[in-house]
Amino acid sequence: MTSNVMPTYSRLPVTFDRGEGVWLWDDNNKQYLDALSGIAVCGLGHSHPAVHRAICKQSEKLLHTSNIYRIAVQEQLADRLTEKSGMDNVFFCNSGAEANEAAIKLARKYGHERGIDVPAIIVMDFSFHGRTLATLSATGNAKIQKGFEPLVEGFIRVPYNDIAAITAAIEQNPNIVAILVEPIQGEGGINIPASDYLNQIRNICDQHELLMMLDEIQTGMGRTGKFLAFQHNGILPDVCTLAKALGNGVPIGACLASGKAATLFTAGNHGSTFGGNPLACSAALAVLETLDKDNLIASAEPKGLAICSGLAELLQDNNHIIEIRHKGLMIGIELDTPCTELVALALAKGLLINVTQEKIIRLLPPLIIDDMQIKQLIDTLAMLIAQFTAHNPHVSDHAA
Ligand SMILES: *Cc1c(COP(=O)(O)O)cnc(C)c1O
């Protein structure tokens, strides 16, 4: 199979034709349970009627005017996002990487205003912040950076979930102006830090007058059981980025700022042709309304727990499972062996999953998943893992 699309992904041999809720159908009409949601995008499931209605209605009226004019739906969306997050204002863009670019520019402007000419941002090992030059430089994965050097300067890397390393970096470098961190690392392997990690980072940022910048592109929009993951900690960051599930499949990103970070950008400092356009904002407004109306965010934790305890029960005698962990519907199942092959095996059985960091099965099911679908997910996946670990020659037996 050849195509004229640049081969930037090693694509699985399947093409989906339509979707509804947790289900997708391929072009041969085979049905799949989507436990990945297009990598944390379709939180409301596929073809959600509220999103469908919103974009149809908006497209009949107006698609685009430019940010040189006021855009009513964009202002409404900013109101809803600031209300729900406690942040003060929003810059809209079209993707996660762009949202993080805005955050990085905010940090640099903040530094320059404080007389720091070469501002630096603390970032983490195993982080993922996107594929543009600045965001791949911030990303803690050498594979993503290789071949694209020189990297953008001004990032200082420390281990994740290590407060002492942050403190040490700050002591060594007077140019640090911000800390950029994911509340839970997604691509990095569903790494869930200590429960007070963000509180400690907030304290450090206050003490040293740094911007606390949270990449909530994967954790946000209810995925972890709160609208934003930082709301588990009762804190407010200075900057917070969103994308993925914000538009349920319609491309939109957002960089939210509070307090001193909210007054940094002035006219001419940043921009986007499409950012915050009426179509994308109408979709995001429908997403926010549906999350509230259907009480979906509160359901993420019990659903995630049901999936994890169901899997743990069926796999309790399997000594190749290192850990099953979750926060809300952000789920990682860590094996003691590379298991990327499981993705294709699951696909053959009509189940969409992901494996990250080679050994961690990642599940990001839509928030609308119901009990029957959860049971099907547990049964299919437990069976696949059991078969894989029993037959795979790479697996080293703990008992041996
Ligand atoms: C997906 C992701 C991004 C990048 O988003 P894009 O829309 O692909 O640019 C950045 N940060 C995190 C945490 C992500 O999960």
Ligand as a Chemical Component Dictionary entry (heavy atoms), coordinates in Angstrom:
data_LIG
# 
_chem_comp.id                   LIG 
_chem_comp.type                 NON-POLYMER 
_chem_comp.pdbx_formal_charge   0 
_chem_comp.three_letter_code    LIG 
# 
loop_
_chem_comp_atom.comp_id 
_chem_comp_atom.atom_id 
_chem_comp_atom.alt_atom_id 
_chem_comp_atom.type_symbol 
_chem_comp_atom.charge 
_chem_comp_atom.model_Cartn_x 
_chem_comp_atom.model_Cartn_y 
_chem_comp_atom.model_Cartn_z 
_chem_comp_atom.pdbx_ordinal 
LIG C1 C1 C 0 -0.667 15.551 22.281 1  
LIG C2 C2 C 0 0.105  16.394 23.222 2  
LIG C3 C3 C 0 0.748  17.573 22.796 3  
LIG C4 C4 C 0 0.803  18.000 21.351 4  
LIG O1 O1 O 0 -0.448 18.294 20.834 5  
LIG P1 P1 P 0 -0.608 18.456 19.233 6  
LIG O2 O2 O 0 -2.037 18.884 19.068 7  
LIG O3 O3 O 0 -0.323 17.120 18.623 8  
LIG O4 O4 O 0 0.357  19.477 18.782 9  
LIG C5 C5 C 0 1.409  18.323 23.746 10 
LIG N1 N1 N 0 1.433  17.958 25.040 11 
LIG C6 C6 C 0 0.824  16.839 25.487 12 
LIG C7 C7 C 0 0.865  16.506 26.936 13 
LIG C8 C8 C 0 0.146  16.007 24.594 14 
LIG O5 O5 O 0 -0.424 14.887 25.032 15 
# 
loop_
_chem_comp_bond.comp_id 
_chem_comp_bond.atom_id_1 
_chem_comp_bond.atom_id_2 
_chem_comp_bond.value_order 
_chem_comp_bond.pdbx_ordinal 
LIG C1 C2 SING 1  
LIG C2 C3 SING 2  
LIG C2 C8 DOUB 3  
LIG C3 C4 SING 4  
LIG C3 C5 DOUB 5  
LIG C4 O1 SING 6  
LIG O1 P1 SING 7  
LIG P1 O2 DOUB 8  
LIG P1 O3 SING 9  
LIG P1 O4 SING 10 
LIG C5 N1 SING 11 
LIG N1 C6 DOUB 12 
LIG C6 C7 SING 13 
LIG C6 C8 SING 14 
LIG C8 O5 SING 15 
# 
